[in-house]
Amino acid sequence: MTEGTHWIHADWAAPPGITAGCSLRTGGVSSGEFGSLNLGLHVGDDPVAVNENRERFVAGCGLPSAPLWLSQVHRTRVARDPEPETEADASVTGKTGLVLAVMVADCLPVLFASDDGTEVAAAHAGWRGLSAGVLENTVRAFEKPPQNLVAWLGPAISQAAFEVGDEVRQAFIDWDAAASDCFVRNERGRWQADLYGLARQRLQAIGVQRISGGEFCTYADAGRFFSYRRAGQCGRMAAFVFCNA
């Protein structure tokens, strides 16, 4: 993992010609709980500040155009070559210069690329979407087979900070009993859930074996990341990927 100006470069096995990473919370103009590079217009921040932040994000990350922001709903729909504000939690494209992005603040962003550099995808995987199959749907939306894909797990809440109830654990175990390995019972009788481990299980089960990332914790690292679970009302980072022209 390498860190640039207010963003993390994805450290993965993607081929040359793919640019991918995730913004940090620093380098913007928002204040208070949104300080400072909040990219979400839907969280209660000043829209003027958010639009300035988005311009800084595009320039600072060297994006060829503004991302195609999705309207994320914690479900499993995948959009191919989406229009702006398409209701979906993942998008896929084979077009060069088209920037795909998902906004996060504890949920897991997963970026994908084909090993020939012709297709990319970005998926938003909170526990609901992850358990319901958003990653499987994203992989199926590629023209390339799963064995020809690489994936990067961006900044999300770690197992140590992510306490859930029985219903969350059961949703994953209903899919695969091996998911129980990703839950540890805590002293309150609830469960510490490993989003990164669950995502790896799901991806490997459908044939995606080259998986990188997963070393972050948005909750613990308040200096770099927004965290909804830590702060409640807060800003959003963006994980993004595109094929260079």
Secondary structure, 3 states (H helix, E strand, C coil): CEEECCEEECCCCCCCCEEEEEECCCCCCCCHHHCCCCCCCCCCCCHHHHHHHHHHHHHHCCCCCCCECCECCCCCCEEECCCCCCECCEEEECCECCCEEEEECCCEEEEEEECCCCCEEEEEECHHHHHHCHHHHHHHCCCCCHHHEEEEECCCCCHHHCEECHHHHHHHHCCCHHHHHHEEECCCCCEEECHHHHHHHHHHHCCCCEEEECCCCCCCCCCCCCCHHHHCCCCCEEEEEEECC
